Amino acid sequence: MKMVSKIALAGALVVSINSAALVAPAFAKKKDEAPAAPTISKEVRDNFVSAKAALDASPKDLAKAEASITAMDAAAKTDYEKYIASSLRLSLVNAQSTGQTDAQRAAALAPMLDALIANPATPKNEVAIRTNERAGLYFTQKQYAQAAAGYQKAKDLGYTDSDLLLNMARSKVEAGDVDGGVAALDMAVKAEEAAGRVPPEAWYKYAFTRLYKAGKNEAGDAWTAGWLSHYGTKQNWRAAIYTFGFQGPNAAKYSKNRVDLFRLMWATKSQAGQTEYLQYADAAIKVGLPNEAKVVLDEGAASNVVPATNVLGKELMASAKTGIAGSTPPATKEKNAQAAAKGDIAGQAGDAYFGSRNYTKAVEMYRLAETKGATDADRNSLHLGMALALAGDREGAKAALTKVASEPNKSIARLWMTYVAAPPAA
């Protein structure tokens, strides 16, 4: 399946009009017999035979076909005669325009399709097909609203090609109706899933790219989640996290939340190299978690991703050790949190335990902070959900992450919710 294919016509419909059908009698011999094909004049019939032979020849004799079809046009009197003349003219123009640009072909083919669609003698199933083709020409000519209307009409006429909903969606989006286009694309996704197939990856990428561009971040996140649920490779998780929070305007928006995104990158095993390890350690130090920075750098060294000779790595490790020496140990923070009237110290203890990968203890502290009341309840719920997820309690994680109500924590919670619902593929 594709996002609006190159111009292609249902040529088989033209071929199906054969010379035998043109000479059948115009009346039935008995009452119960089906009506025969309409009669046509000898001049139209003879020119049809000549034109079809020229088009079927190898190579095609386009000059002879042109002359015969022009004679058909002049002789055609009935709707049926005009229908078969237009059908052959469509085949001729299709052959003549081969090799031209899509824009040139669209301009040449559109009048032929319009004539066939408008002709009452054109079979209903063909009208539906030609209407779909005409919509494709509108799209090629960047007349997106007309394309969307055309695809909808083709659908109403009974056209059921597998690309129809996708093409309808793209036309609506390009016409400015992002919501309507994505809704149509959602129908296409559901149709694929109902048929037992995994929707193409390009559909998800198209949807969330357009939604983010339109500022519809929550809807974009939902499509990103759908993409990762089907195509959750390490590479795609890394791309999603970078696009979400490390590039463009979002880099500033999530500058104070970078550590939470690096934690997700670590959880999805999508860290690609020493840069991510070093940036993760730096982000942890900047938010006051030197113990987490040291853990990250130790992991990088153990896996030979961050060489012992790396200058920045050495500097960050020195900063981490200095920070650890000057900070209260997690166990002491936990003890102080138990005695505190408010939950902020408990939250700090939870962060410290989280950084040392002790998620069970982190959950305890975040729960305590929740009970006593944290100044930033959303951030506490976010970290509780993350810790529960990494501790293996997915249902608990969902419940905690769902509580996050304000930005930017809410968007990060949605991304972590995707991880909870669909862990990365191996």
Number of C-alpha atoms within 10 A of each C-alpha: 12 12 16 17 11 11 17 10 18 12 13 9 12 17 14 9 15 13 13 8 14 22 16 13 14 13 14 12 11 8 8 7 9 10 13 14 16 17 17 20 15 12 14 24 21 16 21 25 15 16 28 24 15 20 21 12 11 8 8 15 16 17 13 16 25 19 13 24 24 16 18 26 18 12 18 20 13 13 14 18 23 22 22 25 27 24 22 26 24 23 22 23 16 19 14 15 16 11 9 10 10 16 15 14 20 22 15 16 22 17 14 21 23 15 16 23 21 11 16 13 17 20 12 13 12 16 23 22 23 23 25 29 24 27 28 29 27 23 25 21 15 15 16 23 19 19 29 28 18 25 26 19 16 24 19 11 17 13 20 14 11 13 15 21 24 23 27 31 30 27 31 24 24 18 18 14 16 21 18 16 25 26 16 21 25 19 15 22 21 15 16 15 12 10 10 9 11 14 19 15 13 12 23 25 16 16 27 24 16 19 21 15 12 13 10 15 16 15 16 21 21 17 22 23 24 20 24 24 17 16 20 23 18 20 15 16 25 21 14 20 18 17 13 22 21 18 13 11 10 14 16 13 15 21 12 13 19 22 23 21 21 24 20 22 22 17 17 20 16 20 20 14 12 18 13 19 24 21 19 25 27 26 23 25 22 14 12 17 25 30 27 26 31 24 17 26 26 17 14 20 17 12 10 12 16 23 15 14 8 12 10 13 24 15 11 20 24 14 18 25 15 12 18 19 12 10 14 13 14 22 13 10 20 25 13 14 23 16 11 14 12 18 26 23 23 32 33 22 28 31 28 27 27 26 22 18 17 16 23 16 21 30 23 20 30 30 19 22 30 22 12 17 17 20 14 13 20 23 23 30 28 26 26 30 30 32 29 25 24 20 18 14 14 19 14 17 26 21 15 23 30 17 16 23 16 12 13 16 20 20 19 23 29 20 20 26 23 22 22 22 16 16 18 22 14 8
